[in-house]
Amino acid sequence: MTKRKEEKFSVTKAVKSNARDRVGQPKPSRILEEKPRDQIRDQKHKQSLEEIIESSEGEE
């Protein structure tokens, strides 16, 4: 059987391990539903005054 290679000491892993011991495991992440691309584009730009007037006239 071959010998296992010794792992190098990693400061990052040691700090994270220490934090998990003190604070606890982080909460599992949730998958957020992504909005369709069309809805995102509509939200980027405010409606112009003309568009608002036209939409309100069309409702009446």
Backbone as CSV, one residue per row, in Angstrom:
resi,resn,N_x,N_y,N_z,CA_x,CA_y,CA_z,C_x,C_y,C_z
1,MET,0.830,-1.165,0.000,0.000,0.000,0.000,0.887,1.246,0.000
2,THR,0.466,2.254,-0.786,1.270,3.470,-0.845,0.939,4.370,0.342
3,LYS,1.928,5.163,0.728,1.726,6.078,1.851,0.927,7.288,1.385
4,ARG,0.089,7.775,2.277,-0.672,8.980,1.961,0.256,10.185,2.012
5,LYS,0.032,11.100,1.109,0.814,12.321,1.076,0.340,13.238,2.204
6,GLU,1.263,13.779,2.952,0.895,14.669,4.046,0.363,15.976,3.473
7,GLU,-0.755,16.434,4.049,-1.342,17.681,3.581,-0.616,18.867,4.197
8,LYS,-0.449,19.917,3.380,0.168,21.138,3.879,-0.836,21.872,4.747
9,PHE,-0.335,22.597,5.738,-1.202,23.363,6.626,-1.776,24.549,5.868
10,SER,-3.091,24.689,5.918,-3.758,25.803,5.255,-4.381,26.702,6.319
11,VAL,-3.939,27.942,6.353,-4.456,28.895,7.333,-5.942,29.133,7.091
12,THR,-6.336,29.224,5.838,-7.737,29.484,5.505,-8.638,28.387,6.043
13,LYS,-8.250,27.140,5.828,-9.064,26.023,6.301,-9.130,26.002,7.823
14,ALA,-8.021,26.342,8.484,-7.993,26.357,9.939,-8.909,27.442,10.492
15,VAL,-8.894,28.623,9.886,-9.736,29.733,10.340,-11.206,29.389,10.140
16,LYS,-11.544,28.822,8.968,-12.938,28.453,8.697,-13.415,27.380,9.665
17,SER,-12.578,26.417,9.945,-12.935,25.351,10.871,-13.181,25.914,12.266
18,ASN,-12.314,26.817,12.694,-12.456,27.453,13.997,-13.761,28.249,14.077
19,ALA,-14.092,28.963,12.994,-15.323,29.748,12.965,-16.546,28.846,13.019
20,ARG,-16.511,27.715,12.320,-17.644,26.783,12.353,-17.846,26.211,13.747
21,ASP,-16.739,25.961,14.462,-16.837,25.444,15.822,-17.488,26.469,16.756
22,ARG,-17.143,27.739,16.590,-17.647,28.772,17.486,-19.053,29.231,17.124
23,VAL,-19.285,29.504,15.864,-20.551,30.093,15.430,-21.549,29.031,14.984
24,GLY,-21.070,28.004,14.353,-21.944,26.966,13.821,-21.929,26.980,12.300
25,GLN,-22.560,25.994,11.728,-22.585,25.892,10.270,-23.434,27.012,9.680
26,PRO,-23.056,27.524,8.509,-23.907,28.525,7.865,-25.203,27.882,7.383
27,LYS,-26.251,28.684,7.307,-27.539,28.166,6.855,-27.441,27.791,5.376
28,PRO,-28.149,26.747,4.965,-28.106,26.372,3.555,-28.731,27.461,2.690
29,SER,-28.181,27.645,1.523,-28.681,28.697,0.652,-29.966,28.253,-0.026
30,ARG,-30.793,29.230,-0.359,-32.036,28.944,-1.062,-31.868,29.319,-2.518
31,ILE,-32.547,28.594,-3.367,-32.528,28.914,-4.787,-33.603,29.962,-5.033
32,LEU,-33.195,31.107,-5.549,-34.131,32.177,-5.832,-34.641,32.026,-7.251
33,GLU,-35.947,32.193,-7.416,-36.510,32.094,-8.749,-36.114,33.323,-9.541
34,GLU,-35.605,33.081,-10.727,-35.203,34.198,-11.561,-36.396,34.693,-12.362
35,LYS,-36.504,36.010,-12.467,-37.588,36.588,-13.250,-37.232,36.468,-14.729
36,PRO,-38.237,36.337,-15.566,-37.949,36.319,-17.000,-37.247,37.601,-17.421
37,ARG,-36.452,37.495,-18.430,-35.622,38.620,-18.858,-36.471,39.822,-19.274
38,ASP,-37.653,39.568,-19.838,-38.515,40.674,-20.270,-38.949,41.529,-19.094
39,GLN,-39.272,40.902,-17.956,-39.714,41.657,-16.790,-38.581,42.511,-16.239
40,ILE,-37.378,41.991,-16.272,-36.228,42.739,-15.760,-35.987,43.974,-16.613
41,ARG,-36.079,43.812,-17.923,-35.853,44.947,-18.814,-36.905,46.027,-18.612
42,ASP,-38.158,45.635,-18.396,-39.207,46.622,-18.201,-38.961,47.425,-16.929
43,GLN,-38.411,46.818,-15.912,-38.212,47.500,-14.651,-37.033,48.475,-14.697
44,LYS,-36.150,48.332,-15.639,-34.966,49.187,-15.679,-35.315,50.624,-16.040
45,HIS,-36.339,50.807,-16.879,-36.651,52.140,-17.365,-38.024,52.572,-16.868
46,LYS,-38.093,53.779,-16.368,-39.376,54.309,-15.932,-40.206,54.666,-17.165
47,GLN,-41.522,54.623,-17.002,-42.393,55.010,-18.100,-42.326,56.514,-18.273
48,SER,-42.379,56.946,-19.534,-42.390,58.374,-19.780,-43.800,58.892,-19.526
49,LEU,-43.920,60.178,-19.396,-45.219,60.799,-19.132,-46.195,60.480,-20.254
50,GLU,-45.719,60.483,-21.490,-46.580,60.187,-22.630,-47.122,58.755,-22.549
51,GLU,-46.289,57.816,-22.161,-46.718,56.423,-22.058,-47.769,56.253,-20.971
52,ILE,-47.599,56.957,-19.864,-48.566,56.875,-18.766,-49.912,57.435,-19.208
53,ILE,-49.885,58.564,-19.899,-51.137,59.189,-20.378,-51.825,58.266,-21.380
54,GLU,-51.065,57.701,-22.303,-51.654,56.811,-23.306,-52.278,55.579,-22.661
55,SER,-51.597,54.998,-21.660,-52.158,53.798,-21.016,-53.413,54.140,-20.222
56,SER,-53.473,55.323,-19.613,-54.659,55.696,-18.844,-55.827,56.027,-19.781
57,GLU,-55.558,56.578,-20.958,-56.624,56.866,-21.929,-57.185,55.581,-22.520
58,GLY,-56.358,54.585,-22.666,-56.796,53.318,-23.234,-57.704,52.557,-22.281
59,GLU,-57.570,52.772,-20.990,-58.394,52.084,-20.001,-59.799,52.655,-19.939
60,GLU,-59.943,53.927,-20.221,-61.256,54.578,-20.092,-62.153,54.296,-21.247
